[in-house]
Amino acid sequence: LERVNQDRFNDYVHWRSTMYQHLTDEELRKRNLKKTPSVILIKAECQALRQYLFWCKAQGYCDRVHYFQLKSIKGLNQQRQRSKTMNKEKFRKIRNLLDKRAHYPMRVAAKDTGKSMWKVSVDEMHNAMLKRSGIKGKGNFVVKVDGLKKGLTSMPVHYYHRLLTFYFSQIAYFSLVRPSRELHDLKWTDVILRKVDVEGVQQTMALLLVRKSKKGLEKERYLSRDGSRAIVRWRMICQKFGLGADNDYVFGDPRDRNNPIQAKNIGAAFSRVIKME
């Protein structure tokens, strides 16, 4: 373990950047590989190796850990991840598309019943969608979902997942809480509404109590005004689906109340919306 130093790591980076060079483009596509790894990927591997060596030293498996870093980046892919280069206009369009997909059943139910969209029930949402499923020649307003014919058995979960994708992305965006490690583990007991003085004006803000953050630590994060409004609305929606109790997860699984939705599932749904846009 003491032999893992800067020179050894440089040799690894060279080997890692050339290991797939002999494959054709067709073979790479079939195996879902990239010919050249990115700088971001190698930096992540470097960090993982450092942490492992520190752990080995703490266990007494080695006497010392060399300091090394990613110095030579020749031959690595410099392209940044798409999500990190998305401009505000692009994000606004995707947000609007998520909003439209999520709230459409609520809006049409409000139109039919004369209620506020936040006060319509799941049954009223579903009946409004059923009503429009048989309309022809209405362009984008035609509902083409086979599950609508199955009654109130499967479709409420479908509505819930679209709403969850929208509010999960909004609350992550307005709080800077890590989605996969922190946000999806929150319960409603971890959300507190407080009065906060903002430039001399009292405003109600939501405080998130993250029980297990990076390195196992706890932390508190305030949501912005828009984020606070979003999480209040999300709890109102959860209560419609029977998931808004204090001990329920903020982003619970409607099929299993004892577990939250995995962040990777939200990421997959978000990716599909990006492709649509």
N, C-alpha and C positions, 0 to 999 in steps of 0.2 A: 504493500500500500504506500510505503514511503517513496516508491519509484514514480508515483503519479505526480509529475511536475509539469512545468510549462512546455518543455520539449516533447514529452509524451503526449500532452494534449494537442499540440500542434500537429503531431503525426496522426492523431485520431481525426482531427478536422480534415486533413488532406485525404485520408482514407474514406471518411464519410462523404466527402464532396465528389469522390470519383467512383464510388461503389456501384452506381447504376449507369455509368457512362456507356457501357457496352450494350445496353438494351435499346431496341428500336422504339420509336414513338408508339407504335401499335402495341408492343409488349408492355410499355409503361401504362397505357390506358387500360389494358386488360387487368393489370395487377394494381391499378389505382396508385401508382407511384409517380414521383417527380424525379427527373434526371438530376437536378441540382437542389439540395436542401437550402432553405432560406436562412438568413442571418438570425431571424427571430427564433427559429427552431434550434439552431446550434447554441444560442445564448441560453435557451431553456434547458438544454441538455447539460451545459456547463454548470448552471445553477444547481441542477439535480445532483450532479457529481460532487460539487462542493458540499452540499448538505449531507450526502452519504458519507463522505470522508470525515466530516466533523463528527458525525454519529459514531463512526468507527473509532476515532480517537477517544471519544467519551467512554466507549466500552472497553478501552484498553487494547484494541487490536493493532494499534500503531502508535508510535511515539510522537510523530509530528505530521502536520498537514501542510503541504507546500501551497503558497499563494500563486494562483495562475488565473489567467483571463483569456477572453477571446481576442487575440491580437491580429492574427492573419485572417482576413476575410476574402482573400483572393479566390475566385471560383465559386463563391456562394451567391445565391439569388438575393438581390437587394430589394426586391419588390415587397412593399408593405402589405399587410392584410387589408382586404377590401373594406371591412367595417371601420378601420381606423382612418381611412381616407374619404369616407362618405361626407359630402358637404351638407350644410344645413337645409338647402332646398330639397335635396334628395331625401333626407330624413323626414322632412315635413310631408312630402308626398307619400312616403311609406306609412307614416303615422296616420294620415288621412285615410289611406286604404284600410289599415287595421281598424280604425274607428268605424268606417262604413260597414265593414264585414261584421264587426262585433255588435253594433247597436241597431242594425237594420230591423231585427224582429221587435225590439222595444219601440222603435219609432213608428212602425206601421201599426202596432197594437195601440199606441197612444192616439194615432189618427182615427182608428176605428172606434175606440171607446170614449174619446174625449178627455182622457186622463193625462196626467203628466207621465212621460216615458219612464220616470223613476218609480211610479206607483203601479204600473201594470204588473199582472201576475204572469207566471210562466205559462199557465193555461191560456191566457189571453194572447201572449206572444205566439204560442204555437197555433192557435186558431186563426190568428191574422196571417200567418205564413201558409196555413192550409188553404185559406180563402184565395190567396194569390197564386197558389200552385197550379190552379186550373185555368188561369187567365192566359189567353193567347194574344200575340201581337203587341205585347207591352215592353218589348226591348229588354233592357237589363233588369226589369222588375219581375220577370218570370222566374219563379223558383224552380230550379232543376235539381232537386235532391230526392232520390228514391226513398230515403228514410222517412220523408214526410208522410208516406202512406202507412207507416207502422204505428201511428198514434203516439200517445205520450209515453212511449217506452224508451226509445233511444234518442230522439231528437233533442230533448232538454239538455242532455250531456253535450251534444254537438254545439248548442248555443253557448253553454257554459265555457267550453274550451276556447271558443273564439273570443269571448269576453275576457277570459283569463289571459290570453296572449296579449291583448291590448293593455290591460291594467298591469300585468307583470312588467312589460317593457316600459310603461310610463313611470311606475314606482321605482324601477331600477334606474331610469334616466334621471329622475328628480331627486334621488337620494345618494347616488354613487355607492350603494351597497352591493357587494359582490353577489351576482345572481346565483351561482351554483353552490356556493358554500354558506351564504348568510341569508339571502332573501327567501329562498324556498323553504327554509327551516323555521321561519317566523310563525308564531301563533298569535291569535288576537289579544292574548294577555300581554304580549310584547309590544303592543301599539298603544301609546298614550297620547291623548289630546291635551295640549297645554296652551295657555295664553302667553304669547311672546310679544315683547315690545319691539316693533319694527319702525324705526325712525319716529318714535313718539306715538305710534298708533298700535293699539292692542289687536293682535291677530291670532286666530286659532291655528296652531301648527301641530302636525303629527310627529311624535318622537318614536323612533324605532329602537328597541332594546335588543341588540344583537348578542345572543348568549354565547356563541362560539365563533369568534372571528379568527383572523390569521394568528397562528401560533397558539390557538386555544384561548385567546383573550376575549374579554367582553368589551363592547363599545356601544356608544349611543350616537345616533345620527338623526338629525332633523330633516324632514321632508320640506321642500319648498312649498309655497302657497298652492301652486298647481298640483304638486305631488300630494299634499294634504287633502285637497279636494278629491283627487282620484282615489285615495285609499278609503275615504268616507263613502264615496259612491260604490266602491267595490264591496264594502261590507254590506251595504243595502242589497246589492245584487246577490251576494252569497246567501243572505238570509232567505231570498226567494227560492233558492235551491236547497235550503236546509243545512247550510254549511257555515253559518255565521256565529256559532256559539263561542264563548270565551276561550275554551280549550281546543277549538278547531284550528287547523293550520290556516294561515292567511290565504295560501294558495293550495288548498286541499284537493285531494283526488275524489271526485264525486262517486267513484266506484269503491273506494276504500277510505273511509274517514280517518283511519288511523295513520295514514301516510300522506305526505305532500306530493304534488306533481313534481317530477324531476325537471330541473332547469334545462337539461339537454332536449327534453320534449318540446319545451317552449322555444328553444333555439331552432329546432327543426321546423316548427310551425312558422316562426319568424322568417326563416330562410325561404320557405315556399312563397311567402308574401313578397319578399324581395325579388324573387324570380318573376312573379306576376307583374310587378311594377316595371 
